[in-house]
Amino acid sequence: MTDIVFDPTDMDGMLTRLEELKGRHRELDRTIEQLELDGSDDIKVMGLKREKLRVKDRIVWLTSKITPDIIA
């Protein structure tokens, strides 16, 4: 996965990227669950869990850039 480049003028691109990341996160979740049910290699599962966390971090970061700050 490539790093996210923040371009505030490309809202459609950022929303598309966000949906891609969410899809990848769901895919990793299903893969991890299936590997755990199959009793697969713990090292492989651990690597996928790390990748899932990286994807989640990118989702949170991108969401924070898309959502405007509200000063109360």
DODOBA-629703 format. One record per residue: chain; x negated, z negated, y negated of N, C-alpha, C in turn. Coordinates in Angstrom, 3 decimals. Layout:
<zanus>
   unit       n.c1       n.c3       n.c2      ca.c1      ca.c3      ca.c2       c.c1       c.c3       c.c2
      A          X          Z          Y          X          Z          Y          X          Z          Y
...
</zanus>
This chain:
<zanus>
   unit       n.c1       n.c3       n.c2      ca.c1      ca.c3      ca.c2       c.c1       c.c3       c.c2
      A     -0.833      0.000      1.177      0.000      0.000      0.000     -0.879      0.000     -1.243
      A     -0.485      0.794     -2.199     -1.280      0.847     -3.413     -0.843     -0.254     -4.360
      A     -1.721     -0.565     -5.290     -1.383     -1.571     -6.293     -0.327     -1.033     -7.233
      A      0.421     -1.937     -7.797      1.474     -1.570     -8.726      0.867     -1.319    -10.093
      A      1.223     -0.193    -10.687      0.814      0.096    -12.055      2.051     -0.103    -12.914
      A      1.944     -0.990    -13.878      3.084     -1.333    -14.712      3.183     -0.367    -15.874
      A      4.250      0.408    -15.893      4.532      1.325    -16.996      5.925      0.983    -17.519
      A      5.999      0.239    -18.610      7.302     -0.218    -19.117      8.236      0.918    -19.532
      A      7.704      2.124    -19.696      8.562      3.246    -20.076      9.177      3.939    -18.875
      A      8.722      3.616    -17.679      9.212      4.264    -16.457     10.055      3.283    -15.644
      A     11.213      2.907    -16.179     12.073      1.939    -15.511     12.573      2.465    -14.170
      A     12.920      3.752    -14.100     13.393      4.323    -12.835     12.306      4.252    -11.762
      A     11.091      4.542    -12.160      9.978      4.471    -11.218      9.743      3.058    -10.718
      A      9.857      2.093    -11.618      9.656      0.693    -11.231     10.774      0.227    -10.298
      A     12.006      0.646    -10.574     13.127      0.259     -9.708     13.000      0.903     -8.331
      A     12.534      2.144     -8.304     12.304      2.825     -7.031     11.230      2.098     -6.232
      A     10.145      1.750     -6.903      9.045      1.030     -6.241      9.516     -0.323     -5.722
      A     10.368     -0.992     -6.501     10.901     -2.281     -6.080     11.719     -2.135     -4.796
      A     12.536     -1.108     -4.727     13.338     -0.872     -3.515     12.442     -0.543     -2.318
      A     11.368      0.219     -2.561     10.413      0.519     -1.487      9.777     -0.761     -0.959
      A      9.383     -1.630     -1.870      8.757     -2.896     -1.470      9.730     -3.767     -0.688
      A     10.979     -3.823     -1.136     11.987     -4.611     -0.427     12.225     -4.054      0.973
      A     12.234     -2.737      1.090     12.386     -2.106      2.399     11.216     -2.427      3.317
      A     10.009     -2.372      2.769      8.811     -2.704      3.562      8.844     -4.163      4.005
      A      9.320     -5.044      3.118      9.417     -6.463      3.445     10.393     -6.674      4.612
      A     11.545     -6.001      4.557     12.521     -6.116      5.652     11.958     -5.557      6.957
      A     11.253     -4.438      6.863     10.643     -3.817      8.032      9.624     -4.755      8.678
      A      8.785     -5.371      7.859      7.805     -6.318      8.379      8.490     -7.515      9.028
      A      9.560     -7.977      8.422     10.300     -9.119      8.966     10.831     -8.795     10.364
      A     11.422     -7.606     10.508     11.950     -7.196     11.821     10.824     -7.042     12.840
      A      9.717     -6.443     12.422      8.588     -6.235     13.332      8.015     -7.565     13.804
      A      7.831     -8.491     12.872      7.297     -9.813     13.212      8.241    -10.520     14.182
      A      9.526    -10.475     13.880     10.504    -11.139     14.751     10.456    -10.567     16.165
      A     10.374     -9.233     16.269     10.336     -8.602     17.585      9.049     -8.955     18.333
      A      7.926     -8.955     17.629      6.658     -9.298     18.279      6.656    -10.746     18.764
      A      7.255    -11.632     17.979      7.320    -13.035     18.389      8.220    -13.201     19.610
      A      9.309    -12.454     19.650     10.195    -12.521     20.820      9.511    -11.979     22.068
      A      8.678    -10.953     21.892      7.968    -10.342     23.021      6.747    -11.142     23.446
      A      6.407    -12.176     22.665      5.226    -12.974     22.978      3.945    -12.207     22.720
      A      3.942    -11.416     21.667      2.804    -10.558     21.346      1.612    -11.363     20.828
      A      0.552    -10.633     20.575     -0.710    -11.183     20.090     -0.510    -11.955     18.784
      A     -0.899    -13.227     18.794     -0.727    -14.079     17.616     -1.519    -13.578     16.413
      A     -2.673    -12.983     16.653     -3.504    -12.495     15.551     -2.803    -11.336     14.843
      A     -2.181    -10.454     15.608     -1.452     -9.341     15.014     -0.271     -9.860     14.188
      A      0.455    -10.820     14.732      1.594    -11.406     14.020      1.116    -12.075     12.733
      A      0.006    -12.783     12.806     -0.527    -13.462     11.636     -0.905    -12.453     10.548
      A     -1.503    -11.334     10.930     -1.854    -10.298      9.971     -0.626     -9.694      9.310
      A      0.416     -9.472     10.095      1.659     -8.935      9.541      2.333     -9.939      8.606
      A      2.233    -11.214      8.933      2.803    -12.239      8.046      2.060    -12.274      6.713
      A      0.736    -12.082      6.753     -0.037    -12.026      5.510      0.381    -10.828      4.669
      A      0.548     -9.688      5.327      0.985     -8.500      4.601      2.376     -8.715      4.002
      A      3.247     -9.366      4.748      4.594     -9.656      4.254      4.529    -10.530      3.003
      A      3.629    -11.501      2.987      3.466    -12.348      1.803      2.934    -11.555      0.608
      A      1.998    -10.638      0.855      1.490     -9.794     -0.231      2.603     -8.928     -0.815
      A      3.428     -8.376      0.061      4.547     -7.550     -0.394      5.515     -8.398     -1.199
      A      5.799     -9.608     -0.729      6.698    -10.507     -1.452      6.139    -10.835     -2.837
      A      4.838    -11.072     -2.921      4.206    -11.338     -4.220      4.388    -10.155     -5.167
      A      4.234     -8.936     -4.641      4.421     -7.746     -5.468      5.871     -7.608     -5.917
      A      6.809     -7.949     -5.023      8.229     -7.904     -5.387      8.508     -8.869     -6.532
      A      8.003    -10.076     -6.409      8.220    -11.090     -7.449      7.582    -10.646     -8.762
      A      6.358    -10.111     -8.704      5.665     -9.678     -9.907      6.434     -8.553    -10.595
      A      6.822     -7.538     -9.816      7.517     -6.394    -10.387      8.887     -6.801    -10.935
      A      9.575     -7.678    -10.234     10.876     -8.174    -10.713     10.707     -8.879    -12.046
      A      9.640     -9.648    -12.184      9.405    -10.357    -13.447      9.121     -9.378    -14.579
      A      8.535     -8.232    -14.292      8.259     -7.233    -15.324      9.527     -6.462    -15.703
      A     10.409     -6.273    -14.741     11.643     -5.527    -14.992     12.660     -6.387    -15.728
      A     12.735     -7.655    -15.362     13.701     -8.566    -15.965     13.198     -9.026    -17.324
      A     13.994     -8.836    -18.370     13.530     -9.251    -19.700     13.467    -10.772    -19.828
      A     12.502    -11.219    -20.622     12.398    -12.659    -20.897     13.539    -13.067    -21.814
      A     14.146    -14.177    -21.482     15.218    -14.716    -22.313     14.720    -16.014    -22.908
      A     14.596    -16.039    -24.209     14.139    -17.235    -24.886     15.365    -18.021    -25.316
      A     15.481    -19.235    -24.791     16.656    -20.052    -25.103     16.387    -20.937    -26.279
</zanus>
